[in-house]
Amino acid sequence: MTNLLASAALMTLLAGPAAPWSGARFDGQVIFHQHIVIRIPRMPMPREMVERPPMPPMPPIEWTERDGPKCLEGADLVAATIPTADQVDLMLRDGERMRARLDKKCHALDFYTGFYVVAGRDGRVCAKRDSIKTRSGDDCPIDKFRRLTPAP
């Protein structure tokens, strides 16, 4: 313990300005390294999750496409998924789903999380007018919107 105190006192003297009583000057360099470890505790599983077997995953929903509108209100768009490189499924505020069919394959949609849709001056996103912009800068024009309903 005394070694530790002596080392700390020596480092304090060396790191501080030259002692006024000695007239000597320290021209060396002192580097302090600090290593910080942040512990993230693991949350315990709820007892009911441990005691019962996990549920099997839900089967994917099959969708049927129907004619859709020419335009959507930009403020109604709340979420999206990307089923293929030339389609984007949009979820609207009221729970309805629309599929935006794109004029071309837009491969950059898969590389980044999210994309941009810029609504027109009227606040709407319209087919044959607006496009989806990827975060990498690619521009993917919207060809048409299709209404999605669960397949029977």
Backbone as ProteinMPNN parsed JSONL, in Angstrom:
{"seq_chain_A": "MTNLLASAALMTLLAGPAAPWSGARFDGQVIFHQHIVIRIPRMPMPREMVERPPMPPMPPIEWTERDGPKCLEGADLVAATIPTADQVDLMLRDGERMRARLDKKCHALDFYTGFYVVAGRDGRVCAKRDSIKTRSGDDCPIDKFRRLTPAP", "coords_chain_A": {"N_chain_A": [[0.827, -1.187, 0.0], [1.994, 1.208, 0.743], [3.803, 1.506, -1.319], [2.071, 2.046, -3.435], [1.02, 4.508, -2.621], [3.345, 6.038, -2.602], [4.02, 5.936, -5.315], [1.836, 7.276, -6.44], [2.173, 9.806, -5.303], [4.63, 10.538, -6.433], [3.944, 10.592, -9.159], [2.131, 12.696, -9.129], [3.781, 14.837, -8.484], [5.464, 14.823, -10.729], [3.652, 15.292, -12.808], [2.601, 17.768, -12.262], [3.274, 21.38, -12.287], [6.685, 22.563, -12.355], [8.406, 22.361, -9.3], [8.393, 25.212, -7.261], [10.385, 25.664, -5.388], [12.599, 24.227, -6.192], [13.668, 25.064, -8.576], [14.215, 23.508, -10.742], [13.212, 22.073, -13.886], [10.793, 19.973, -15.378], [10.964, 18.301, -18.33], [9.951, 16.082, -19.493], [7.428, 13.715, -20.618], [4.336, 12.76, -19.379], [2.078, 10.187, -19.475], [-1.172, 9.257, -18.891], [-3.077, 6.387, -18.738], [-6.334, 5.176, -19.057], [-8.715, 2.756, -18.351], [-11.911, 1.862, -18.917], [-14.556, -0.095, -17.91], [-17.76, -0.993, -18.636], [-20.39, -2.486, -17.15], [-23.006, -4.417, -18.267], [-25.89, -5.556, -17.061], [-27.445, -8.751, -17.328], [-30.777, -9.28, -18.006], [-33.033, -11.103, -16.025], [-34.904, -13.962, -17.115], [-38.445, -14.011, -17.321], [-40.318, -16.039, -15.046], [-42.419, -17.57, -16.162], [-41.596, -17.835, -18.791], [-39.427, -19.508, -18.572], [-40.454, -21.869, -17.538], [-42.25, -22.913, -19.423], [-42.285, -24.382, -22.716], [-40.801, -22.748, -25.602], [-42.868, -20.909, -27.895], [-43.749, -21.954, -31.196], [-42.63, -20.248, -34.18], [-44.79, -17.893, -35.813], [-46.545, -18.622, -38.845], [-45.648, -17.093, -41.978], [-47.586, -14.361, -43.239], [-49.64, -14.538, -46.017], [-50.213, -12.36, -48.687], [-52.726, -10.757, -50.644], [-52.897, -8.899, -53.57], [-54.632, -5.967, -54.491], [-56.313, -3.467, -56.498], [-54.971, -0.246, -55.933], [-54.819, 3.083, -54.494], [-53.971, 6.134, -56.293], [-52.495, 7.988, -54.92], [-51.072, 8.459, -51.619], [-51.548, 9.735, -48.32], [-48.89, 11.486, -46.955], [-48.494, 11.836, -44.201], [-49.744, 9.642, -43.139], [-48.121, 7.416, -43.36], [-46.462, 4.971, -41.547], [-44.763, 2.754, -41.135], [-42.545, 0.34, -42.728], [-41.729, -2.462, -44.839], [-39.439, -4.466, -46.732], [-40.056, -6.519, -49.138], [-39.058, -7.442, -51.64], [-36.566, -6.416, -54.082], [-37.842, -4.658, -55.771], [-40.157, -3.79, -54.588], [-41.96, -2.223, -51.945], [-43.474, -2.594, -48.907], [-45.909, -0.794, -47.259], [-47.08, 0.377, -44.152], [-49.963, 1.865, -42.989], [-51.293, 4.512, -40.922], [-53.873, 3.785, -40.041], [-53.725, 1.035, -39.959], [-53.972, -0.245, -42.349], [-52.454, -1.819, -45.219], [-50.216, -1.112, -47.858], [-48.707, -1.738, -51.004], [-45.927, -0.517, -52.557], [-45.059, -0.527, -55.767], [-42.096, -0.494, -57.549], [-40.426, 1.279, -60.25], [-38.048, 0.147, -61.006], [-35.528, -2.253, -60.012], [-34.338, -1.791, -56.793], [-31.679, -2.082, -55.327], [-30.155, -0.977, -53.271], [-31.822, -0.584, -51.116], [-31.695, -2.713, -49.362], [-29.26, -2.477, -48.05], [-29.072, -0.47, -46.129], [-30.586, 0.748, -43.127], [-33.745, 1.793, -43.382], [-35.232, 4.405, -45.432], [-35.984, 7.221, -47.551], [-38.936, 9.072, -48.17], [-40.22, 11.568, -50.008], [-42.795, 13.719, -49.734], [-45.067, 15.379, -51.972], [-45.879, 18.878, -52.657], [-48.5, 18.944, -51.919], [-48.611, 17.273, -49.761], [-48.907, 14.625, -50.185], [-47.969, 11.311, -51.275], [-47.376, 10.17, -54.385], [-47.943, 7.802, -57.033], [-46.114, 7.435, -60.071], [-45.178, 10.006, -59.869], [-43.71, 10.594, -57.484], [-40.846, 9.341, -55.61], [-38.907, 6.764, -53.981], [-36.202, 7.303, -51.93], [-33.061, 6.064, -51.359], [-30.808, 5.658, -48.56], [-28.272, 5.721, -49.489], [-28.385, 7.348, -51.637], [-29.614, 6.553, -53.981], [-32.303, 6.708, -56.35], [-35.555, 5.686, -56.558], [-38.191, 5.404, -58.5], [-41.753, 5.41, -57.892], [-43.984, 3.192, -59.245], [-46.681, 2.201, -59.01], [-49.338, 1.923, -56.57], [-50.524, -0.755, -54.595], [-53.19, -2.273, -52.91], [-53.017, -4.233, -50.01], [-54.327, -7.262, -48.811], [-55.021, -9.83, -46.42], [-54.526, -13.143, -47.589], [-57.123, -15.499, -48.366]], "CA_chain_A": [[0.0, 0.0, 0.0], [2.865, 2.383, 0.775], [4.338, 1.635, -2.673], [1.043, 2.683, -4.238], [0.961, 5.91, -2.227], [4.576, 6.683, -3.051], [3.919, 6.076, -6.773], [0.858, 8.322, -6.718], [2.78, 11.086, -4.94], [5.65, 10.827, -7.428], [3.264, 10.965, -10.408], [1.553, 14.024, -8.926], [4.884, 15.79, -8.577], [5.959, 14.882, -12.089], [2.623, 15.815, -13.706], [2.325, 19.159, -11.939], [4.333, 22.292, -12.719], [7.958, 22.401, -11.63], [8.32, 22.858, -7.931], [9.004, 26.542, -7.205], [11.542, 25.703, -4.508], [13.772, 23.536, -6.706], [14.226, 25.747, -9.726], [14.376, 22.542, -11.828], [12.046, 21.957, -14.746], [10.614, 18.638, -15.916], [10.613, 18.414, -19.732], [9.468, 14.792, -19.987], [6.002, 13.615, -20.88], [3.671, 11.76, -18.56], [0.833, 9.778, -20.11], [-2.045, 8.456, -18.043], [-4.01, 5.526, -19.469], [-7.48, 4.815, -18.245], [-9.498, 1.689, -18.96], [-13.222, 1.857, -18.292], [-15.395, -1.241, -18.268], [-19.145, -0.773, -18.239], [-21.06, -3.784, -17.032], [-24.412, -4.421, -18.641], [-26.444, -6.762, -16.454], [-28.391, -9.526, -18.111], [-32.078, -9.304, -17.357], [-33.505, -12.472, -15.827], [-36.097, -14.335, -17.862], [-39.622, -14.212, -16.466], [-40.492, -17.438, -14.658], [-43.301, -18.283, -17.086], [-40.846, -18.127, -20.012], [-38.506, -20.595, -18.269], [-41.188, -23.085, -17.225], [-42.971, -23.476, -20.563], [-41.454, -24.393, -23.929], [-41.058, -21.582, -26.465], [-43.891, -21.09, -28.922], [-43.182, -21.978, -32.548], [-42.874, -18.981, -34.861], [-46.02, -17.789, -36.605], [-46.274, -18.723, -40.279], [-45.743, -15.783, -42.623], [-48.894, -14.028, -43.807], [-49.694, -14.388, -47.475], [-50.998, -11.178, -49.037], [-53.337, -10.653, -51.96], [-52.853, -7.507, -54.043], [-55.812, -5.424, -55.166], [-56.072, -2.108, -56.984], [-54.728, 0.718, -54.877], [-55.002, 4.485, -54.875], [-52.866, 6.768, -57.004], [-51.7, 8.733, -53.932], [-51.243, 8.22, -50.187], [-51.186, 10.868, -47.48], [-47.564, 11.286, -46.382], [-48.574, 11.768, -42.745], [-50.308, 8.355, -42.751], [-47.108, 6.363, -43.451], [-45.867, 4.763, -40.223], [-43.741, 1.702, -41.123], [-42.336, -0.274, -44.037], [-40.889, -3.641, -44.991], [-38.939, -4.577, -48.105], [-40.132, -7.936, -49.5], [-38.149, -7.687, -52.765], [-35.825, -5.216, -54.475], [-38.672, -3.72, -56.543], [-41.401, -3.571, -53.859], [-41.882, -1.784, -50.555], [-44.78, -2.681, -48.258], [-46.088, 0.339, -46.361], [-48.177, 0.29, -43.202], [-50.564, 3.173, -42.772], [-51.698, 4.816, -39.558], [-55.107, 3.072, -39.697], [-53.467, -0.397, -39.984], [-54.043, -0.752, -43.711], [-51.153, -2.03, -45.855], [-50.109, -0.826, -49.29], [-47.445, -2.136, -51.614], [-45.429, 0.404, -53.581], [-44.283, -1.22, -56.805], [-41.119, 0.457, -58.059], [-40.141, 1.182, -61.683], [-36.834, -0.648, -61.231], [-35.008, -2.89, -58.807], [-33.649, -0.804, -55.967], [-30.884, -2.968, -54.477], [-29.591, -0.277, -52.113], [-32.767, -0.617, -49.998], [-31.299, -3.772, -48.44], [-27.985, -2.222, -47.399], [-29.188, 0.492, -45.045], [-31.839, 0.726, -42.4], [-34.609, 2.916, -43.694], [-35.156, 5.12, -46.697], [-36.707, 8.483, -47.503], [-40.014, 9.333, -49.114], [-40.509, 12.994, -49.936], [-44.139, 14.01, -50.215], [-45.18, 16.577, -52.807], [-46.367, 20.085, -51.966], [-49.833, 18.658, -51.396], [-48.475, 16.403, -48.603], [-49.214, 13.256, -50.577], [-46.968, 10.554, -52.019], [-48.139, 9.683, -55.526], [-47.297, 6.96, -58.04], [-45.767, 8.117, -61.336], [-44.694, 11.355, -59.578], [-42.736, 10.597, -56.393], [-39.937, 8.196, -55.585], [-38.27, 6.381, -52.726], [-34.779, 7.632, -51.985], [-32.3, 5.262, -50.407], [-29.851, 6.432, -47.769], [-27.024, 5.847, -50.245], [-28.582, 8.34, -52.677], [-30.315, 6.016, -55.152], [-33.654, 7.215, -56.531], [-36.376, 4.585, -57.057], [-39.532, 5.931, -58.756], [-42.898, 4.564, -57.568], [-44.805, 2.938, -60.425], [-48.084, 2.177, -58.592], [-49.661, 1.401, -55.247], [-51.459, -1.882, -54.572], [-53.76, -2.512, -51.591], [-52.738, -5.603, -49.564], [-55.275, -7.887, -47.893], [-54.585, -11.202, -46.14], [-55.09, -14.143, -48.501], [-58.072, -16.378, -47.657]], "C_chain_A": [[0.868, 1.245, 0.0], [3.511, 2.592, -0.58], [3.365, 2.375, -3.567], [0.951, 4.167, -3.914], [2.197, 6.666, -2.7], [4.535, 6.907, -4.556], [2.958, 7.197, -7.138], [1.441, 9.693, -6.406], [3.829, 11.486, -5.97], [5.011, 11.279, -8.742], [2.659, 12.358, -10.295], [2.636, 15.087, -9.042], [5.362, 15.946, -10.015], [4.941, 15.515, -13.04], [2.369, 17.292, -13.456], [3.434, 20.058, -12.465], [5.584, 22.086, -11.876], [7.829, 23.023, -10.253], [9.03, 24.203, -7.836], [10.254, 26.58, -6.351], [12.784, 25.076, -5.132], [14.438, 24.28, -7.85], [14.426, 24.813, -10.905], [13.079, 22.467, -12.633], [12.006, 20.55, -15.328], [10.146, 18.761, -17.354], [10.101, 17.094, -20.309], [7.958, 14.822, -20.21], [5.443, 12.493, -20.019], [2.333, 11.453, -19.22], [0.061, 8.905, -19.138], [-2.975, 7.663, -18.953], [-5.14, 5.148, -18.53], [-8.297, 3.785, -19.017], [-10.818, 1.626, -18.223], [-13.997, 0.66, -18.813], [-16.794, -0.95, -17.75], [-19.836, -2.122, -18.248], [-22.529, -3.607, -17.368], [-25.015, -5.686, -18.053], [-27.432, -7.449, -17.387], [-29.696, -9.593, -17.346], [-32.517, -10.758, -17.182], [-34.767, -12.73, -16.649], [-37.266, -14.445, -16.906], [-39.843, -15.709, -16.215], [-41.361, -18.199, -15.649], [-42.607, -18.611, -18.402], [-39.924, -19.325, -19.801], [-39.263, -21.912, -18.132], [-41.928, -23.693, -18.412], [-42.085, -23.441, -21.798], [-41.778, -23.196, -24.814], [-42.097, -21.917, -27.525], [-43.227, -21.14, -30.295], [-43.478, -20.658, -33.251], [-44.161, -19.037, -35.684], [-45.674, -17.963, -38.082], [-46.407, -17.348, -40.928], [-47.138, -15.583, -43.229], [-48.753, -13.894, -45.315], [-50.632, -13.233, -47.792], [-51.539, -11.297, -50.453], [-53.31, -9.181, -52.347], [-54.148, -7.157, -54.756], [-55.457, -4.028, -55.658], [-55.914, -1.162, -55.804], [-54.93, 2.135, -55.374], [-53.798, 5.006, -55.657], [-51.931, 7.469, -56.018], [-52.032, 8.287, -52.512], [-50.881, 9.493, -49.443], [-49.846, 10.586, -46.818], [-47.587, 11.129, -44.872], [-49.121, 10.433, -42.261], [-49.298, 7.214, -42.793], [-46.427, 6.208, -42.098], [-44.766, 3.715, -40.2], [-43.625, 1.103, -42.514], [-41.523, -1.547, -43.899], [-40.501, -3.731, -46.46], [-38.967, -6.053, -48.495], [-39.201, -8.314, -50.65], [-37.505, -6.363, -53.152], [-36.678, -4.225, -55.276], [-40.036, -3.485, -55.895], [-41.102, -3.092, -52.446], [-43.292, -1.851, -49.998], [-44.86, -1.594, -47.197], [-47.253, 0.073, -45.427], [-48.661, 1.708, -42.936], [-51.049, 3.302, -41.33], [-52.945, 4.028, -39.13], [-54.95, 1.554, -39.736], [-53.537, -1.008, -41.369], [-52.635, -0.889, -44.285], [-51.255, -1.755, -47.344], [-48.758, -1.314, -49.774], [-47.097, -1.103, -52.68], [-44.595, -0.425, -54.548], [-43.378, -0.178, -57.447], [-40.866, 0.22, -59.542], [-38.953, 0.28, -61.978], [-36.447, -1.326, -59.93], [-34.146, -1.871, -58.067], [-32.826, -1.571, -54.936], [-30.347, -2.276, -53.23], [-30.551, -0.242, -50.927], [-32.35, -1.633, -48.943], [-30.064, -3.43, -47.609], [-28.083, -1.317, -46.183], [-30.537, 0.347, -44.363], [-32.618, 1.979, -42.757], [-34.343, 3.533, -45.055], [-35.971, 6.395, -46.527], [-37.819, 8.478, -48.532], [-40.342, 10.799, -48.94], [-41.884, 13.229, -50.54], [-44.112, 15.28, -51.06], [-45.692, 17.755, -51.998], [-47.739, 19.874, -51.349], [-49.803, 17.728, -50.184], [-48.743, 14.943, -48.911], [-48.039, 12.645, -51.319], [-47.732, 9.866, -53.143], [-47.286, 8.815, -56.45], [-47.117, 7.783, -59.305], [-45.287, 9.555, -61.112], [-43.549, 11.334, -58.579], [-41.885, 9.335, -56.428], [-39.461, 7.947, -54.159], [-36.785, 6.633, -52.9], [-34.059, 6.815, -50.922], [-31.319, 6.16, -49.662], [-28.517, 6.567, -48.481], [-27.171, 6.815, -51.418], [-29.294, 7.842, -53.919], [-31.759, 6.524, -55.165], [-34.482, 6.124, -57.203], [-37.806, 5.076, -57.259], [-40.631, 4.912, -58.427], [-43.76, 4.439, -58.809], [-46.29, 2.953, -60.071], [-48.196, 1.65, -57.176], [-50.687, 0.29, -55.392], [-51.914, -2.063, -53.121], [-53.507, -3.981, -51.212], [-53.822, -6.056, -48.582], [-54.779, -9.308, -47.628], [-55.291, -12.18, -47.092], [-56.035, -15.039, -47.722], [-57.489, -17.751, -47.389]], "O_chain_A": [[0.537, 2.232, -0.657], [3.752, 3.734, -0.971], [3.764, 3.226, -4.361], [0.819, 4.995, -4.815], [2.097, 7.808, -3.148], [4.97, 7.956, -5.033], [3.234, 7.981, -8.045], [1.229, 10.642, -7.16], [3.909, 12.656, -6.344], [5.476, 12.233, -9.366], [2.674, 13.12, -11.262], [2.41, 16.134, -9.648], [5.632, 17.058, -10.47], [5.329, 16.206, -13.982], [1.953, 18.002, -14.372], [4.42, 19.574, -13.021], [5.524, 21.492, -10.799], [7.217, 24.077, -10.08], [10.168, 24.323, -8.289], [11.109, 27.441, -6.558], [13.9, 25.338, -4.682], [15.642, 24.141, -8.067], [14.779, 25.28, -11.987], [11.997, 22.758, -12.125], [13.034, 19.997, -15.72], [9.052, 19.268, -17.6], [9.845, 17.011, -21.511], [7.307, 15.847, -20.007], [6.018, 11.407, -19.947], [1.548, 12.36, -19.492], [0.591, 7.922, -18.621], [-3.595, 8.234, -19.85], [-4.921, 4.84, -17.359], [-8.534, 3.946, -20.214], [-10.843, 1.362, -17.021], [-14.077, 0.437, -20.021], [-16.984, -0.693, -16.562], [-19.85, -2.813, -19.267], [-23.206, -2.743, -16.81], [-24.687, -6.785, -18.499], [-28.157, -6.797, -18.138], [-29.71, -9.928, -16.161], [-32.382, -11.557, -18.109], [-35.587, -11.834, -16.85], [-37.1, -14.926, -15.785], [-39.579, -16.537, -17.088], [-41.075, -19.358, -15.951], [-42.988, -19.572, -19.069], [-39.663, -20.078, -20.739], [-38.772, -22.956, -18.56], [-42.208, -24.892, -18.401], [-41.225, -22.568, -21.92], [-42.897, -22.684, -24.784], [-42.193, -23.053, -27.99], [-42.243, -20.439, -30.529], [-44.48, -20.012, -32.945], [-44.557, -20.092, -36.18], [-44.623, -17.502, -38.527], [-47.199, -16.524, -40.471], [-47.776, -16.537, -43.673], [-47.852, -13.218, -45.814], [-51.722, -13.14, -47.228], [-50.897, -11.861, -51.338], [-53.661, -8.316, -51.544], [-54.687, -7.953, -55.526], [-54.426, -3.472, -55.281], [-56.629, -1.264, -54.807], [-55.185, 2.351, -56.559], [-52.737, 4.381, -55.672], [-50.724, 7.54, -56.244], [-53.13, 7.801, -52.239], [-50.01, 10.246, -49.878], [-49.683, 9.546, -46.181], [-46.791, 10.373, -44.315], [-48.979, 10.112, -41.081], [-49.598, 6.128, -42.298], [-45.881, 7.169, -41.556], [-43.902, 3.769, -39.325], [-44.481, 1.32, -43.372], [-40.732, -1.699, -42.968], [-41.154, -3.145, -47.324], [-38.01, -6.776, -48.218], [-38.615, -9.396, -50.635], [-37.857, -5.313, -52.614], [-36.281, -3.072, -55.444], [-40.969, -3.035, -56.56], [-40.119, -3.503, -51.831], [-44.208, -1.238, -50.546], [-43.983, -1.486, -46.34], [-48.302, -0.405, -45.86], [-47.873, 2.621, -42.691], [-51.192, 2.307, -40.619], [-53.055, 3.645, -37.965], [-55.938, 0.839, -39.565], [-53.194, -2.177, -41.545], [-51.727, -0.16, -43.886], [-52.234, -2.112, -48.0], [-47.78, -1.3, -49.026], [-47.884, -0.851, -53.592], [-43.549, -0.959, -54.181], [-43.836, 0.894, -57.843], [-41.06, -0.887, -60.043], [-38.853, -0.287, -63.066], [-36.983, -1.005, -58.869], [-33.325, -1.18, -58.67], [-33.244, -1.692, -53.784], [-30.106, -2.94, -52.221], [-30.131, 0.103, -49.822], [-32.621, -1.44, -47.758], [-29.845, -4.04, -46.562], [-27.241, -1.401, -45.288], [-31.505, -0.121, -44.962], [-32.187, 3.095, -42.463], [-33.361, 3.217, -45.726], [-36.576, 6.618, -45.478], [-37.664, 7.944, -49.63], [-40.703, 11.231, -47.845], [-42.105, 12.965, -51.722], [-43.249, 16.14, -50.887], [-45.912, 17.64, -50.792], [-48.103, 20.537, -50.378], [-50.856, 17.418, -49.627], [-48.801, 14.113, -48.003], [-47.221, 13.349, -51.911], [-48.633, 9.067, -52.886], [-46.09, 9.047, -56.628], [-47.88, 8.712, -59.57], [-45.014, 10.258, -62.085], [-42.526, 11.984, -58.796], [-42.164, 8.394, -57.17], [-39.592, 8.789, -53.271], [-36.185, 6.226, -53.896], [-34.402, 6.867, -49.741], [-31.038, 7.281, -50.086], [-27.71, 7.427, -48.126], [-26.198, 7.081, -52.123], [-29.557, 8.628, -54.83], [-32.358, 6.742, -54.111], [-34.145, 5.683, -58.302], [-38.566, 5.16, -56.293], [-40.467, 3.712, -58.652], [-44.215, 5.439, -59.365], [-47.079, 3.625, -60.734], [-47.279, 1.017, -56.652], [-51.605, 0.379, -56.207], [-51.093, -2.01, -52.205], [-53.76, -4.875, -52.02], [-54.183, -5.333, -47.653], [-54.182, -9.928, -48.508], [-56.486, -12.056, -47.359], [-55.793, -15.32, -46.549], [-58.158, -18.603, -46.803]]}, "name": "protein", "num_of_chains": 1, "seq": "MTNLLASAALMTLLAGPAAPWSGARFDGQVIFHQHIVIRIPRMPMPREMVERPPMPPMPPIEWTERDGPKCLEGADLVAATIPTADQVDLMLRDGERMRARLDKKCHALDFYTGFYVVAGRDGRVCAKRDSIKTRSGDDCPIDKFRRLTPAP"}
